[in-house]
């Protein structure tokens, strides 16, 4: 796991923590946590702090929307009299935001009926601008579409593959800025070039510590990856989504902010550990097929392959992301197994205890 990704994971949660905690205006905001949070048509609330799978706004939010979700959608009847500050998989705006939009997402869409009276700052994989923005737009994405119906009242500053339709109206300059960067979902365990050598040895040191300090757990994780890779990957995805949501839920209260920051640091370390464990497990399984049973050899081979794979554009990031998910899920499964064993042991002790 690269220190770059660890910093990104930590920074994301800390930014969300500060957004949720800052400002006296947030004290009046409504806090909602759940699978689906909906502001119904005709409903009016004083701001919204949220951690949910889906957030849908049909009514009016008189304040900011702050939080994290898989999907955030502001419908054509939705009005936000404030800013939208969210981390999500998808953010779609078909209604009106009377403030700024600041978001890190996989997919961002401003529909042709959408209006943002402030500025838009987006980091995404894909971004579509088809509505109206009165202020400046700053967007970093792999693909950016400015549709025929787009009306931008300020500057468009971007980084990515831009497609600008002929009917789009942009009042300010269109400037490519390579320093912006997009929502780089890179899980490469090492940086490019000379940094790859440093990354390899950093991962090797972490792996050695894990082997020496937790040999039994390390082997259990490797067996879990080998025996149930799909299940481990699924648990890894669930863990990746659930932990930040729980941390943000803690951050909603002032008391929970220190716990959130500590949890974010621990999760960043866990994410790095997951990648190291993932590559170790993959190499251990491969070498086992060749009748080579040596944990140290598996660690060295796995991390060497990780260093090489990390240099391959696109494919390297995808493979490392999958290894990360499997490693994270295997850790979660093994820890859950320990929890179940302790619980069963306590039940057994209670059952065997003599009765009066």
Secondary structure, DSSP 8 states (H G I E B T S, - for coil): --HHHHHHHHHHHHHHHHHHH-SGGGGGSEEEEEEEEEE-TT-EES-EEEEEEEEEESSEESS-EEEEEEEEEE-TT-EESS-EEEEEEEEEE-SEESS-EEEEEEEEEE-TT-EESS-EEEE-SEEEE-SEESS-EEEEEEEEEE-TT-EESS-EEEEEEEEE-TT-EESS-EEE-TTS--------SS-STHHHHHHHHHHHHHHHHHHHH-HHHHHHHHHHHHH-HHHHHHHHHHHHHHHHHHHHHHHTSGGGHHHHHHHHHHHHHHHHHHHHHHHHHHHHHHHHHTT---HHHHHHHHHHHHHHHTTSTTHHHHHHHHHHHHHHHHHHHHHHHHHHHHHHHHHHHHHHS---
